[in-house]
Amino acid sequence: MSHGDGDHERFAHYVQKDKIMASALDGTPVVALCGKVWVPGRDPKKYPVCPMCKEIYESMGSGGDDKGGKGGKGGDK
Ligand SMILES: [Zn+2]
C-alpha cells in the first residue's frame, strides 16, 4: 500500500508510446493527455482508464492525421 501520490495514481493515463519508452529508459516523467505528469512504472492494465484522458483521447481520435494515431502497435485502449 502506498500513499502520497493522490488519485491520479489510480488511473491509467494516456501517454504517447514513444514517451513511455523514453521514460522507461531514463526515468523521466511523462505528461499524460490530461496534463498529469508522472513516471509510469506500474502495469496500466491494472487500473481504470483516466476519464479525463479518455475524453481527450476520444475527442481527438477521429479526424487527426498525426502519425501514430490511434490503434497503433501496442495500443492499450
Ligand atoms: Zn489522465
N, CA, C, O and the ligand as a Tripos MOL2 file, in Angstrom:
@<TRIPOS>MOLECULE
protein
  309   307    78     0     0
PROTEIN
NO_CHARGES

@<TRIPOS>ATOM
      1 N           0.8420   -1.2060    0.0000 N.3       1 MET1
      2 CA          0.0000    0.0000    0.0000 C.3       1 MET1
      3 C           0.8720    1.2480    0.0000 C.2       1 MET1
      4 O           1.7870    1.3900    0.8120 O.2       1 MET1
      5 N           0.5730    2.1320   -0.9120 N.am      2 SER2
      6 CA          1.3890    3.3330   -0.9880 C.3       2 SER2
      7 C           0.5010    4.5680   -0.8950 C.2       2 SER2
      8 O          -0.6470    4.5650   -1.3400 O.2       2 SER2
      9 N           1.0350    5.5750   -0.3300 N.am      3 HIS3
     10 CA          0.2770    6.8060   -0.1710 C.3       3 HIS3
     11 C           1.0620    7.9770   -0.7600 C.2       3 HIS3
     12 O           2.2430    7.8620   -1.0880 O.2       3 HIS3
     13 N           0.3810    9.0800   -0.8790 N.am      4 GLY4
     14 CA          1.0950   10.3110   -1.1620 C.3       4 GLY4
     15 C           1.0490   10.7760   -2.5950 C.2       4 GLY4
     16 O           1.4950   11.8840   -2.8920 O.2       4 GLY4
     17 N           0.5270    9.9690   -3.4900 N.am      5 ASP5
     18 CA          0.5360   10.3860   -4.8760 C.3       5 ASP5
     19 C          -0.8190   10.8660   -5.3730 C.2       5 ASP5
     20 O          -0.9260   11.4250   -6.4640 O.2       5 ASP5
     21 N          -1.8280   10.6490   -4.5840 N.am      6 GLY6
     22 CA         -3.1260   11.1720   -4.9970 C.3       6 GLY6
     23 C          -3.8960   10.2380   -5.9150 C.2       6 GLY6
     24 O          -3.4020    9.1880   -6.3270 O.2       6 GLY6
     25 N          -5.0970   10.6420   -6.2190 N.am      7 ASP7
     26 CA         -5.9800    9.7990   -7.0020 C.3       7 ASP7
     27 C          -5.4780    9.5400   -8.4100 C.2       7 ASP7
     28 O          -5.8110    8.5260   -9.0240 O.2       7 ASP7
     29 N          -4.6950   10.4410   -8.9040 N.am      8 HIS8
     30 CA         -4.2140   10.2610  -10.2680 C.3       8 HIS8
     31 C          -3.4840    8.9400  -10.4330 C.2       8 HIS8
     32 O          -3.4670    8.3470  -11.5110 O.2       8 HIS8
     33 N          -2.8940    8.5030   -9.3620 N.am      9 GLU9
     34 CA         -2.1130    7.2850   -9.4570 C.3       9 GLU9
     35 C          -2.9780    6.0480   -9.5970 C.2       9 GLU9
     36 O          -2.4850    4.9510   -9.8570 O.2       9 GLU9
     37 N          -4.2460    6.2390   -9.4260 N.am     10 ARG10
     38 CA         -5.1390    5.0860   -9.5100 C.3      10 ARG10
     39 C          -5.7030    4.8840  -10.9060 C.2      10 ARG10
     40 O          -6.5020    3.9800  -11.1510 O.2      10 ARG10
     41 N          -5.2730    5.7380  -11.8020 N.am     11 PHE11
     42 CA         -5.7770    5.6260  -13.1630 C.3      11 PHE11
     43 C          -4.6470    5.3240  -14.1260 C.2      11 PHE11
     44 O          -3.4760    5.6110  -13.8800 O.2      11 PHE11
     45 N          -5.0590    4.7330  -15.2310 N.am     12 ALA12
     46 CA         -4.1080    4.5660  -16.3230 C.3      12 ALA12
     47 C          -4.2980    5.7300  -17.2700 C.2      12 ALA12
     48 O          -5.3540    5.8850  -17.8830 O.2      12 ALA12
     49 N          -3.2750    6.5370  -17.3820 N.am     13 HIS13
     50 CA         -3.3670    7.7220  -18.2150 C.3      13 HIS13
     51 C          -2.8700    7.4200  -19.6150 C.2      13 HIS13
     52 O          -2.0710    6.5110  -19.8410 O.2      13 HIS13
     53 N          -3.3690    8.2080  -20.5390 N.am     14 TYR14
     54 CA         -2.9260    8.0700  -21.9120 C.3      14 TYR14
     55 C          -1.6860    8.9190  -22.1330 C.2      14 TYR14
     56 O          -1.6750   10.1270  -21.8950 O.2      14 TYR14
     57 N          -0.6600    8.2540  -22.5890 N.am     15 VAL15
     58 CA          0.5870    8.9390  -22.9080 C.3      15 VAL15
     59 C           1.1150    8.3520  -24.2050 C.2      15 VAL15
     60 O           0.9290    7.1670  -24.4830 O.2      15 VAL15
     61 N           1.7570    9.1650  -24.9750 N.am     16 GLN16
     62 CA          2.3290    8.6740  -26.2200 C.3      16 GLN16
     63 C           3.3150    7.5540  -25.9360 C.2      16 GLN16
     64 O           4.1320    7.6140  -25.0170 O.2      16 GLN16
     65 N           3.1990    6.5390  -26.7620 N.am     17 LYS17
     66 CA          4.0020    5.3440  -26.5170 C.3      17 LYS17
     67 C           5.4990    5.6380  -26.5160 C.2      17 LYS17
     68 O           6.2540    5.1130  -25.6970 O.2      17 LYS17
     69 N           5.9030    6.4790  -27.4430 N.am     18 ASP18
     70 CA          7.3460    6.7160  -27.5190 C.3      18 ASP18
     71 C           7.8600    7.4450  -26.2880 C.2      18 ASP18
     72 O           9.0210    7.3190  -25.9000 O.2      18 ASP18
     73 N           6.9460    8.2190  -25.6800 N.am     19 LYS19
     74 CA          7.3740    8.9040  -24.4640 C.3      19 LYS19
     75 C           7.4730    7.9380  -23.2970 C.2      19 LYS19
     76 O           8.3210    8.0760  -22.4150 O.2      19 LYS19
     77 N           6.5880    6.9640  -23.3160 N.am     20 ILE20
     78 CA          6.6780    5.9490  -22.2770 C.3      20 ILE20
     79 C           7.9750    5.1740  -22.4200 C.2      20 ILE20
     80 O           8.6430    4.8480  -21.4390 O.2      20 ILE20
     81 N           8.3100    4.8900  -23.6640 N.am     21 MET21
     82 CA          9.5410    4.1490  -23.9070 C.3      21 MET21
     83 C          10.7440    4.9450  -23.4210 C.2      21 MET21
     84 O          11.6560    4.4030  -22.7960 O.2      21 MET21
     85 N          10.7310    6.2380  -23.7190 N.am     22 ALA22
     86 CA         11.8410    7.0860  -23.3060 C.3      22 ALA22
     87 C          11.9080    7.1450  -21.7840 C.2      22 ALA22
     88 O          12.9870    7.1260  -21.1920 O.2      22 ALA22
     89 N          10.7470    7.2150  -21.1740 N.am     23 SER23
     90 CA         10.7070    7.2860  -19.7230 C.3      23 SER23
     91 C          11.2440    6.0130  -19.0990 C.2      23 SER23
     92 O          11.9380    6.0370  -18.0830 O.2      23 SER23
     93 N          10.9050    4.9050  -19.7300 N.am     24 ALA24
     94 CA         11.3630    3.6270  -19.2060 C.3      24 ALA24
     95 C          12.8800    3.5370  -19.2670 C.2      24 ALA24
     96 O          13.5100    2.8580  -18.4570 O.2      24 ALA24
     97 N          13.4450    4.2240  -20.2280 N.am     25 LEU25
     98 CA         14.8950    4.1670  -20.3980 C.3      25 LEU25
     99 C          15.6240    5.0580  -19.4030 C.2      25 LEU25
    100 O          16.5980    4.6380  -18.7770 O.2      25 LEU25
    101 N          15.1510    6.2780  -19.2630 N.am     26 ASP26
    102 CA         15.9140    7.2110  -18.4230 C.3      26 ASP26
    103 C          15.1510    7.7030  -17.1990 C.2      26 ASP26
    104 O          15.6810    8.4770  -16.4010 O.2      26 ASP26
    105 N          13.9040    7.2530  -17.0510 N.am     27 GLY27
    106 CA         13.1790    7.5900  -15.8340 C.3      27 GLY27
    107 C          12.6270    8.9930  -15.7760 C.2      27 GLY27
    108 O          12.2720    9.4810  -14.7040 O.2      27 GLY27
    109 N          12.5510    9.6410  -16.9140 N.am     28 THR28
    110 CA         11.9900   10.9830  -16.9260 C.3      28 THR28
    111 C          10.4620   10.9110  -16.8880 C.2      28 THR28
    112 O           9.8670    9.9910  -17.4500 O.2      28 THR28
    113 N           9.8420   11.8650  -16.2370 N.am     29 PRO29
    114 CA          8.3810   11.8760  -16.1800 C.3      29 PRO29
    115 C           7.7780   12.1180  -17.5610 C.2      29 PRO29
    116 O           8.3890   12.7180  -18.4450 O.2      29 PRO29
    117 N           6.5560   11.6240  -17.7020 N.am     30 VAL30
    118 CA          5.8410   11.8720  -18.9440 C.3      30 VAL30
    119 C           4.6070   12.7090  -18.6360 C.2      30 VAL30
    120 O           4.1760   12.7920  -17.4860 O.2      30 VAL30
    121 N           4.0500   13.3200  -19.6550 N.am     31 VAL31
    122 CA          2.8470   14.1240  -19.4910 C.3      31 VAL31
    123 C           1.6930   13.4220  -20.1850 C.2      31 VAL31
    124 O           1.7230   13.1680  -21.3890 O.2      31 VAL31
    125 N           0.6760   13.1150  -19.3930 N.am     32 ALA32
    126 CA         -0.4890   12.4590  -19.9600 C.3      32 ALA32
    127 C          -1.3580   13.4670  -20.6940 C.2      32 ALA32
    128 O          -1.1450   14.6760  -20.5980 O.2      32 ALA32
    129 N          -2.3330   12.9590  -21.4230 N.am     33 LEU33
    130 CA         -3.2370   13.8450  -22.1620 C.3      33 LEU33
    131 C          -3.9370   14.8130  -21.2360 C.2      33 LEU33
    132 O          -4.1900   15.9590  -21.6070 O.2      33 LEU33
    133 N          -4.2500   14.3640  -20.0370 N.am     34 CYS34
    134 CA         -4.9930   15.2100  -19.0990 C.3      34 CYS34
    135 C          -4.0850   16.2080  -18.4050 C.2      34 CYS34
    136 O          -4.5550   17.0620  -17.6540 O.2      34 CYS34
    137 N          -2.8000   16.1040  -18.6510 N.am     35 GLY35
    138 CA         -1.8890   17.0440  -18.0390 C.3      35 GLY35
    139 C          -1.1400   16.4610  -16.8540 C.2      35 GLY35
    140 O          -0.2220   17.0780  -16.3150 O.2      35 GLY35
    141 N          -1.5430   15.2750  -16.4630 N.am     36 LYS36
    142 CA         -0.8840   14.6160  -15.3550 C.3      36 LYS36
    143 C           0.5590   14.3010  -15.7110 C.2      36 LYS36
    144 O           0.8540   13.7500  -16.7720 O.2      36 LYS36
    145 N           1.4380   14.6610  -14.8070 N.am     37 VAL37
    146 CA          2.8470   14.3750  -15.0160 C.3      37 VAL37
    147 C           3.2720   13.3260  -14.0150 C.2      37 VAL37
    148 O           3.1140   13.4950  -12.8060 O.2      37 VAL37
    149 N           3.8070   12.2570  -14.5270 N.am     38 TRP38
    150 CA          4.2500   11.2210  -13.6050 C.3      38 TRP38
    151 C           5.1920   10.2660  -14.3160 C.2      38 TRP38
    152 O           5.3400   10.2860  -15.5380 O.2      38 TRP38
    153 N           5.8090    9.4470  -13.5180 N.am     39 VAL39
    154 CA          6.7150    8.4550  -14.0960 C.3      39 VAL39
    155 C           5.9910    7.1230  -14.1350 C.2      39 VAL39
    156 O           5.7440    6.5140  -13.0930 O.2      39 VAL39
    157 N           5.6580    6.6760  -15.3100 N.am     40 PRO40
    158 CA          4.9480    5.4010  -15.4160 C.3      40 PRO40
    159 C           5.8460    4.2600  -14.9770 C.2      40 PRO40
    160 O           6.9930    4.1430  -15.4070 O.2      40 PRO40
    161 N           5.3200    3.4590  -14.1490 N.am     41 GLY41
    162 CA          6.1590    2.3700  -13.6680 C.3      41 GLY41
    163 C           5.3190    1.1630  -13.2820 C.2      41 GLY41
    164 O           5.8390    0.1070  -12.9210 O.2      41 GLY41
    165 N           4.0120    1.3460  -13.3670 N.am     42 ARG42
    166 CA          3.1420    0.2520  -12.9900 C.3      42 ARG42
    167 C           2.4240   -0.2710  -14.2220 C.2      42 ARG42
    168 O           2.3900    0.3680  -15.2740 O.2      42 ARG42
    169 N           1.8650   -1.4260  -14.0600 N.am     43 ASP43
    170 CA          1.1220   -2.0060  -15.1520 C.3      43 ASP43
    171 C          -0.1960   -1.2630  -15.3240 C.2      43 ASP43
    172 O          -1.0720   -1.3630  -14.4640 O.2      43 ASP43
    173 N          -0.3540   -0.5300  -16.4040 N.am     44 PRO44
    174 CA         -1.5660    0.2750  -16.5900 C.3      44 PRO44
    175 C          -2.8230   -0.5790  -16.7060 C.2      44 PRO44
    176 O          -3.9360   -0.1010  -16.4860 O.2      44 PRO44
    177 N          -2.6320   -1.8270  -17.0490 N.am     45 LYS45
    178 CA         -3.7960   -2.6930  -17.2260 C.3      45 LYS45
    179 C          -4.5120   -2.9610  -15.9080 C.2      45 LYS45
    180 O          -5.6550   -3.4170  -15.8920 O.2      45 LYS45
    181 N          -3.8450   -2.6810  -14.8320 N.am     46 LYS46
    182 CA         -4.4670   -2.9240  -13.5340 C.3      46 LYS46
    183 C          -5.3680   -1.7780  -13.1140 C.2      46 LYS46
    184 O          -6.1000   -1.8740  -12.1290 O.2      46 LYS46
    185 N          -5.3070   -0.7090  -13.8620 N.am     47 TYR47
    186 CA         -6.0390    0.4870  -13.4560 C.3      47 TYR47
    187 C          -7.0810    0.8870  -14.4950 C.2      47 TYR47
    188 O          -6.9010    0.6460  -15.6890 O.2      47 TYR47
    189 N          -8.1590    1.4920  -14.0410 N.am     48 PRO48
    190 CA         -9.1480    2.0140  -14.9790 C.3      48 PRO48
    191 C          -8.5630    3.1960  -15.7330 C.2      48 PRO48
    192 O          -7.7010    3.9110  -15.2240 O.2      48 PRO48
    193 N          -9.0370    3.3860  -16.9360 N.am     49 VAL49
    194 CA         -8.5410    4.4960  -17.7350 C.3      49 VAL49
    195 C          -8.9850    5.8120  -17.1260 C.2      49 VAL49
    196 O         -10.1400    5.9800  -16.7360 O.2      49 VAL49
    197 N          -8.0680    6.7140  -17.0550 N.am     50 CYS50
    198 CA         -8.3570    8.0480  -16.5410 C.3      50 CYS50
    199 C          -9.4780    8.6670  -17.3760 C.2      50 CYS50
    200 O          -9.3320    8.8050  -18.5910 O.2      50 CYS50
    201 N         -10.5700    9.0320  -16.7600 N.am     51 PRO51
    202 CA        -11.7130    9.5540  -17.5250 C.3      51 PRO51
    203 C         -11.3790   10.8140  -18.2980 C.2      51 PRO51
    204 O         -11.9220   11.0580  -19.3750 O.2      51 PRO51
    205 N         -10.4990   11.5960  -17.7530 N.am     52 MET52
    206 CA        -10.1440   12.8330  -18.4500 C.3      52 MET52
    207 C          -9.2910   12.5250  -19.6730 C.2      52 MET52
    208 O          -9.4850   13.1040  -20.7420 O.2      52 MET52
    209 N          -8.3630   11.6240  -19.5080 N.am     53 CYS53
    210 CA         -7.5460   11.2120  -20.6480 C.3      53 CYS53
    211 C          -8.4170   10.5890  -21.7200 C.2      53 CYS53
    212 O          -8.2360   10.8400  -22.9110 O.2      53 CYS53
    213 N          -9.3560    9.7800  -21.2870 N.am     54 LYS54
    214 CA        -10.2170    9.0820  -22.2420 C.3      54 LYS54
    215 C         -11.0340   10.0750  -23.0570 C.2      54 LYS54
    216 O         -11.1940    9.9270  -24.2690 O.2      54 LYS54
    217 N         -11.5370   11.0710  -22.3790 N.am     55 GLU55
    218 CA        -12.3500   12.0710  -23.0620 C.3      55 GLU55
    219 C         -11.5150   12.8260  -24.0910 C.2      55 GLU55
    220 O         -11.9450   13.0430  -25.2240 O.2      55 GLU55
    221 N         -10.3500   13.2100  -23.6880 N.am     56 ILE56
    222 CA         -9.4680   13.9480  -24.5960 C.3      56 ILE56
    223 C          -9.0600   13.0670  -25.7590 C.2      56 ILE56
    224 O          -9.0490   13.4930  -26.9140 O.2      56 ILE56
    225 N          -8.7340   11.8570  -25.4360 N.am     57 TYR57
    226 CA         -8.2790   10.9210  -26.4590 C.3      57 TYR57
    227 C          -9.3570   10.7040  -27.5030 C.2      57 TYR57
    228 O          -9.0910   10.7170  -28.7050 O.2      57 TYR57
    229 N         -10.5680   10.5060  -27.0330 N.am     58 GLU58
    230 CA        -11.6640   10.2390  -27.9560 C.3      58 GLU58
    231 C         -12.0290   11.4750  -28.7600 C.2      58 GLU58
    232 O         -12.4320   11.3780  -29.9190 O.2      58 GLU58
    233 N         -11.8870   12.6200  -28.1470 N.am     59 SER59
    234 CA        -12.2380   13.8470  -28.8500 C.3      59 SER59
    235 C         -11.2710   14.1260  -29.9840 C.2      59 SER59
    236 O         -11.6180   14.8200  -30.9400 O.2      59 SER59
    237 N         -10.0920   13.6070  -29.8900 N.am     60 MET60
    238 CA         -9.1200   13.8380  -30.9510 C.3      60 MET60
    239 C          -8.8230   12.5650  -31.7210 C.2      60 MET60
    240 O          -7.9220   12.5160  -32.5580 O.2      60 MET60
    241 N          -9.5980   11.5420  -31.4180 N.am     61 GLY61
    242 CA         -9.3490   10.2420  -32.0400 C.3      61 GLY61
    243 C          -9.6460   10.2320  -33.5270 C.2      61 GLY61
    244 O          -8.9400    9.5760  -34.2920 O.2      61 GLY61
    245 N         -10.6780   10.9470  -33.9480 N.am     62 SER62
    246 CA        -11.0300   10.9330  -35.3550 C.3      62 SER62
    247 C         -10.7180   12.2730  -35.9900 C.2      62 SER62
    248 O         -10.8630   13.3210  -35.3610 O.2      62 SER62
    249 N         -10.2970   12.2280  -37.2180 N.am     63 GLY63
    250 CA        -10.0220   13.4710  -37.9110 C.3      63 GLY63
    251 C          -8.5590   13.8290  -37.8790 C.2      63 GLY63
    252 O          -8.0400   14.4290  -38.8200 O.2      63 GLY63
    253 N          -7.9050   13.4760  -36.8260 N.am     64 GLY64
    254 CA         -6.4790   13.7790  -36.7520 C.3      64 GLY64
    255 C          -5.6950   12.8480  -37.6480 C.2      64 GLY64
    256 O          -6.0140   11.6650  -37.7670 O.2      64 GLY64
    257 N          -4.6850   13.3820  -38.2680 N.am     65 ASP65
    258 CA         -3.8750   12.5140  -39.1320 C.3      65 ASP65
    259 C          -2.4230   12.5150  -38.6730 C.2      65 ASP65
    260 O          -1.5040   12.2760  -39.4570 O.2      65 ASP65
    261 N          -2.2410   12.7860  -37.4080 N.am     66 ASP66
    262 CA         -0.8840   12.7470  -36.8900 C.3      66 ASP66
    263 C          -0.3690   11.3230  -36.9250 C.2      66 ASP66
    264 O          -1.1150   10.3690  -36.7030 O.2      66 ASP66
    265 N           0.8680   11.1990  -37.1950 N.am     67 LYS67
    266 CA          1.4490    9.8720  -37.2770 C.3      67 LYS67
    267 C           1.2970    9.1420  -35.9430 C.2      67 LYS67
    268 O           1.2990    9.7500  -34.8720 O.2      67 LYS67
    269 N           1.1700    7.8680  -36.0400 N.am     68 GLY68
    270 CA          0.9050    7.1090  -34.8300 C.3      68 GLY68
    271 C          -0.5870    6.9450  -34.6820 C.2      68 GLY68
    272 O          -1.1070    5.8310  -34.7390 O.2      68 GLY68
    273 N          -1.2650    8.0350  -34.4960 N.am     69 GLY69
    274 CA         -2.7100    7.9800  -34.4220 C.3      69 GLY69
    275 C          -3.1800    7.0230  -33.3570 C.2      69 GLY69
    276 O          -2.4480    6.6730  -32.4310 O.2      69 GLY69
    277 N          -4.4140    6.6090  -33.5120 N.am     70 LYS70
    278 CA         -4.9110    5.6560  -32.5240 C.3      70 LYS70
    279 C          -4.9060    4.2470  -33.1010 C.2      70 LYS70
    280 O          -4.9370    4.0430  -34.3150 O.2      70 LYS70
    281 N          -4.8680    3.3190  -32.2160 N.am     71 GLY71
    282 CA         -4.8350    1.9420  -32.6740 C.3      71 GLY71
    283 C          -3.4700    1.5300  -33.1540 C.2      71 GLY71
    284 O          -3.3350    0.5630  -33.9030 O.2      71 GLY71
    285 N          -2.4870    2.2330  -32.7420 N.am     72 GLY72
    286 CA         -1.1330    1.8920  -33.1420 C.3      72 GLY72
    287 C          -0.6790    0.6200  -32.4750 C.2      72 GLY72
    288 O          -1.3820    0.0430  -31.6450 O.2      72 GLY72
    289 N           0.4820    0.2030  -32.8430 N.am     73 LYS73
    290 CA          1.0020   -1.0170  -32.2620 C.3      73 LYS73
    291 C           1.1470   -0.8660  -30.7480 C.2      73 LYS73
    292 O           1.6140    0.1560  -30.2440 O.2      73 LYS73
    293 N           0.7410   -1.8850  -30.0610 N.am     74 GLY74
    294 CA          0.8590   -1.8410  -28.6200 C.3      74 GLY74
    295 C          -0.1610   -0.9530  -27.9730 C.2      74 GLY74
    296 O          -0.1090   -0.7340  -26.7620 O.2      74 GLY74
    297 N          -1.0820   -0.4370  -28.7390 N.am     75 GLY75
    298 CA         -2.0950    0.4400  -28.1610 C.3      75 GLY75
    299 C          -2.9270   -0.2910  -27.1300 C.2      75 GLY75
    300 O          -3.4330   -1.3850  -27.3780 O.2      75 GLY75
    301 N          -3.0570    0.3150  -25.9950 N.am     76 ASP76
    302 CA         -3.8420   -0.3070  -24.9320 C.3      76 ASP76
    303 C          -5.0230    0.5860  -24.6150 C.2      76 ASP76
    304 O          -4.9550    1.4690  -23.7600 O.2      76 ASP76
    305 N          -6.0890    0.3370  -25.3170 N.am     77 LYS77
    306 CA         -7.2320    1.2030  -25.0830 C.3      77 LYS77
    307 C          -8.0640    0.6720  -23.9630 C.2      77 LYS77
    308 O          -9.0810    1.2690  -23.6130 O.2      77 LYS77
    309 ZN         -5.1860   11.1970  -17.1980 Zn       78 ZN78
@<TRIPOS>BOND
     1     1     2 1
     2     2     3 1
     3     3     4 2
     4     3     5 am
     5     5     6 1
     6     6     7 1
     7     7     8 2
     8     7     9 am
     9     9    10 1
    10    10    11 1
    11    11    12 2
    12    11    13 am
    13    13    14 1
    14    14    15 1
    15    15    16 2
    16    15    17 am
    17    17    18 1
    18    18    19 1
    19    19    20 2
    20    19    21 am
    21    21    22 1
    22    22    23 1
    23    23    24 2
    24    23    25 am
    25    25    26 1
    26    26    27 1
    27    27    28 2
    28    27    29 am
    29    29    30 1
    30    30    31 1
    31    31    32 2
    32    31    33 am
    33    33    34 1
    34    34    35 1
    35    35    36 2
    36    35    37 am
    37    37    38 1
    38    38    39 1
    39    39    40 2
    40    39    41 am
    41    41    42 1
    42    42    43 1
    43    43    44 2
    44    43    45 am
    45    45    46 1
    46    46    47 1
    47    47    48 2
    48    47    49 am
    49    49    50 1
    50    50    51 1
    51    51    52 2
    52    51    53 am
    53    53    54 1
    54    54    55 1
    55    55    56 2
    56    55    57 am
    57    57    58 1
    58    58    59 1
    59    59    60 2
    60    59    61 am
    61    61    62 1
    62    62    63 1
    63    63    64 2
    64    63    65 am
    65    65    66 1
    66    66    67 1
    67    67    68 2
    68    67    69 am
    69    69    70 1
    70    70    71 1
    71    71    72 2
    72    71    73 am
    73    73    74 1
    74    74    75 1
    75    75    76 2
    76    75    77 am
    77    77    78 1
    78    78    79 1
    79    79    80 2
    80    79    81 am
    81    81    82 1
    82    82    83 1
    83    83    84 2
    84    83    85 am
    85    85    86 1
    86    86    87 1
    87    87    88 2
    88    87    89 am
    89    89    90 1
    90    90    91 1
    91    91    92 2
    92    91    93 am
    93    93    94 1
    94    94    95 1
    95    95    96 2
    96    95    97 am
    97    97    98 1
    98    98    99 1
    99    99   100 2
   100    99   101 am
   101   101   102 1
   102   102   103 1
   103   103   104 2
   104   103   105 am
   105   105   106 1
   106   106   107 1
   107   107   108 2
   108   107   109 am
   109   109   110 1
   110   110   111 1
   111   111   112 2
   112   111   113 am
   113   113   114 1
   114   114   115 1
   115   115   116 2
   116   115   117 am
   117   117   118 1
   118   118   119 1
   119   119   120 2
   120   119   121 am
   121   121   122 1
   122   122   123 1
   123   123   124 2
   124   123   125 am
   125   125   126 1
   126   126   127 1
   127   127   128 2
   128   127   129 am
   129   129   130 1
   130   130   131 1
   131   131   132 2
   132   131   133 am
   133   133   134 1
   134   134   135 1
   135   135   136 2
   136   135   137 am
   137   137   138 1
   138   138   139 1
   139   139   140 2
   140   139   141 am
   141   141   142 1
   142   142   143 1
   143   143   144 2
   144   143   145 am
   145   145   146 1
   146   146   147 1
   147   147   148 2
   148   147   149 am
   149   149   150 1
   150   150   151 1
   151   151   152 2
   152   151   153 am
   153   153   154 1
   154   154   155 1
   155   155   156 2
   156   155   157 am
   157   157   158 1
   158   158   159 1
   159   159   160 2
   160   159   161 am
   161   161   162 1
   162   162   163 1
   163   163   164 2
   164   163   165 am
   165   165   166 1
   166   166   167 1
   167   167   168 2
   168   167   169 am
   169   169   170 1
   170   170   171 1
   171   171   172 2
   172   171   173 am
   173   173   174 1
   174   174   175 1
   175   175   176 2
   176   175   177 am
   177   177   178 1
   178   178   179 1
   179   179   180 2
   180   179   181 am
   181   181   182 1
   182   182   183 1
   183   183   184 2
   184   183   185 am
   185   185   186 1
   186   186   187 1
   187   187   188 2
   188   187   189 am
   189   189   190 1
   190   190   191 1
   191   191   192 2
   192   191   193 am
   193   193   194 1
   194   194   195 1
   195   195   196 2
   196   195   197 am
   197   197   198 1
   198   198   199 1
   199   199   200 2
   200   199   201 am
   201   201   202 1
   202   202   203 1
   203   203   204 2
   204   203   205 am
   205   205   206 1
   206   206   207 1
   207   207   208 2
   208   207   209 am
   209   209   210 1
   210   210   211 1
   211   211   212 2
   212   211   213 am
   213   213   214 1
   214   214   215 1
   215   215   216 2
   216   215   217 am
   217   217   218 1
   218   218   219 1
   219   219   220 2
   220   219   221 am
   221   221   222 1
   222   222   223 1
   223   223   224 2
   224   223   225 am
   225   225   226 1
   226   226   227 1
   227   227   228 2
   228   227   229 am
   229   229   230 1
   230   230   231 1
   231   231   232 2
   232   231   233 am
   233   233   234 1
   234   234   235 1
   235   235   236 2
   236   235   237 am
   237   237   238 1
   238   238   239 1
   239   239   240 2
   240   239   241 am
   241   241   242 1
   242   242   243 1
   243   243   244 2
   244   243   245 am
   245   245   246 1
   246   246   247 1
   247   247   248 2
   248   247   249 am
   249   249   250 1
   250   250   251 1
   251   251   252 2
   252   251   253 am
   253   253   254 1
   254   254   255 1
   255   255   256 2
   256   255   257 am
   257   257   258 1
   258   258   259 1
   259   259   260 2
   260   259   261 am
   261   261   262 1
   262   262   263 1
   263   263   264 2
   264   263   265 am
   265   265   266 1
   266   266   267 1
   267   267   268 2
   268   267   269 am
   269   269   270 1
   270   270   271 1
   271   271   272 2
   272   271   273 am
   273   273   274 1
   274   274   275 1
   275   275   276 2
   276   275   277 am
   277   277   278 1
   278   278   279 1
   279   279   280 2
   280   279   281 am
   281   281   282 1
   282   282   283 1
   283   283   284 2
   284   283   285 am
   285   285   286 1
   286   286   287 1
   287   287   288 2
   288   287   289 am
   289   289   290 1
   290   290   291 1
   291   291   292 2
   292   291   293 am
   293   293   294 1
   294   294   295 1
   295   295   296 2
   296   295   297 am
   297   297   298 1
   298   298   299 1
   299   299   300 2
   300   299   301 am
   301   301   302 1
   302   302   303 1
   303   303   304 2
   304   303   305 am
   305   305   306 1
   306   306   307 1
   307   307   308 2
@<TRIPOS>SUBSTRUCTURE
     1 MET1         2 RESIDUE 1 A MET
     2 SER2         6 RESIDUE 1 A SER
     3 HIS3        10 RESIDUE 1 A HIS
     4 GLY4        14 RESIDUE 1 A GLY
     5 ASP5        18 RESIDUE 1 A ASP
     6 GLY6        22 RESIDUE 1 A GLY
     7 ASP7        26 RESIDUE 1 A ASP
     8 HIS8        30 RESIDUE 1 A HIS
     9 GLU9        34 RESIDUE 1 A GLU
    10 ARG10       38 RESIDUE 1 A ARG
    11 PHE11       42 RESIDUE 1 A PHE
    12 ALA12       46 RESIDUE 1 A ALA
    13 HIS13       50 RESIDUE 1 A HIS
    14 TYR14       54 RESIDUE 1 A TYR
    15 VAL15       58 RESIDUE 1 A VAL
    16 GLN16       62 RESIDUE 1 A GLN
    17 LYS17       66 RESIDUE 1 A LYS
    18 ASP18       70 RESIDUE 1 A ASP
    19 LYS19       74 RESIDUE 1 A LYS
    20 ILE20       78 RESIDUE 1 A ILE
    21 MET21       82 RESIDUE 1 A MET
    22 ALA22       86 RESIDUE 1 A ALA
    23 SER23       90 RESIDUE 1 A SER
    24 ALA24       94 RESIDUE 1 A ALA
    25 LEU25       98 RESIDUE 1 A LEU
    26 ASP26      102 RESIDUE 1 A ASP
    27 GLY27      106 RESIDUE 1 A GLY
    28 THR28      110 RESIDUE 1 A THR
    29 PRO29      114 RESIDUE 1 A PRO
    30 VAL30      118 RESIDUE 1 A VAL
    31 VAL31      122 RESIDUE 1 A VAL
    32 ALA32      126 RESIDUE 1 A ALA
    33 LEU33      130 RESIDUE 1 A LEU
    34 CYS34      134 RESIDUE 1 A CYS
    35 GLY35      138 RESIDUE 1 A GLY
    36 LYS36      142 RESIDUE 1 A LYS
    37 VAL37      146 RESIDUE 1 A VAL
    38 TRP38      150 RESIDUE 1 A TRP
    39 VAL39      154 RESIDUE 1 A VAL
    40 PRO40      158 RESIDUE 1 A PRO
    41 GLY41      162 RESIDUE 1 A GLY
    42 ARG42      166 RESIDUE 1 A ARG
    43 ASP43      170 RESIDUE 1 A ASP
    44 PRO44      174 RESIDUE 1 A PRO
    45 LYS45      178 RESIDUE 1 A LYS
    46 LYS46      182 RESIDUE 1 A LYS
    47 TYR47      186 RESIDUE 1 A TYR
    48 PRO48      190 RESIDUE 1 A PRO
    49 VAL49      194 RESIDUE 1 A VAL
    50 CYS50      198 RESIDUE 1 A CYS
    51 PRO51      202 RESIDUE 1 A PRO
    52 MET52      206 RESIDUE 1 A MET
    53 CYS53      210 RESIDUE 1 A CYS
    54 LYS54      214 RESIDUE 1 A LYS
    55 GLU55      218 RESIDUE 1 A GLU
    56 ILE56      222 RESIDUE 1 A ILE
    57 TYR57      226 RESIDUE 1 A TYR
    58 GLU58      230 RESIDUE 1 A GLU
    59 SER59      234 RESIDUE 1 A SER
    60 MET60      238 RESIDUE 1 A MET
    61 GLY61      242 RESIDUE 1 A GLY
    62 SER62      246 RESIDUE 1 A SER
    63 GLY63      250 RESIDUE 1 A GLY
    64 GLY64      254 RESIDUE 1 A GLY
    65 ASP65      258 RESIDUE 1 A ASP
    66 ASP66      262 RESIDUE 1 A ASP
    67 LYS67      266 RESIDUE 1 A LYS
    68 GLY68      270 RESIDUE 1 A GLY
    69 GLY69      274 RESIDUE 1 A GLY
    70 LYS70      278 RESIDUE 1 A LYS
    71 GLY71      282 RESIDUE 1 A GLY
    72 GLY72      286 RESIDUE 1 A GLY
    73 LYS73      290 RESIDUE 1 A LYS
    74 GLY74      294 RESIDUE 1 A GLY
    75 GLY75      298 RESIDUE 1 A GLY
    76 ASP76      302 RESIDUE 1 A ASP
    77 LYS77      306 RESIDUE 1 A LYS
    78 ZN78       309 GROUP 0 **** ****
